[in-house]
Amino acid sequence: MELTISADGDEQALEQFYHWLRQDVDVVRSAKISTAGSSGSGHMGAFEVVSMSISSLTGLANLGIAWASFRRSKKDVPPLTINIAGPWSAEQLAALMSQDLPLGPTASSGGE
């Protein structure tokens, strides 16, 4: 399953979440994480999206746990959106929907 995480105008929150994910041993073990794009803000190292490739339900659960921990560490909920590319199974969809992830509109429409 391919995911992209984008900031809805808060690139700092996206960068913080990226670093949060990279520091989570369970997430790093179960997903490939990278960044893409340039925000054009002139800041060195700025990016527009975080891309994740997750191949197991455990990886999805680890993402959910990481998101919940990150969200609890913030005063306000960061304005991030997770979009899903490509097909996904009924089990993957159920795992996604059972978590409080900031999913984009494609997640509820099914992937197969």
Rosetta blueprint (number, residue, H / E / L):
1 M L
2 E E
3 L E
4 T E
5 I E
6 S E
7 A E
8 D L
9 G L
10 D L
11 E H
12 Q H
13 A H
14 L H
15 E H
16 Q H
17 F H
18 Y H
19 H H
20 W H
21 L H
22 R H
23 Q H
24 D L
25 V H
26 D H
27 V H
28 V H
29 R H
30 S H
31 A E
32 K E
33 I E
34 S E
35 T E
36 A E
37 G L
38 S L
39 S L
40 G L
41 S L
42 G L
43 H L
44 M L
45 G L
46 A L
47 F L
48 E L
49 V E
50 V E
51 S E
52 M E
53 S E
54 I E
55 S L
56 S L
57 L H
58 T H
59 G H
60 L H
61 A H
62 N H
63 L H
64 G H
65 I H
66 A H
67 W H
68 A H
69 S H
70 F H
71 R H
72 R H
73 S L
74 K L
75 K L
76 D L
77 V L
78 P L
79 P L
80 L E
81 T E
82 I E
83 N E
84 I E
85 A E
86 G L
87 P L
88 W L
89 S L
90 A H
91 E H
92 Q H
93 L H
94 A H
95 A H
96 L H
97 M H
98 S L
99 Q L
100 D L
101 L L
102 P L
103 L E
104 G L
105 P L
106 T L
107 A H
108 S H
109 S H
110 G L
111 G L
112 E L
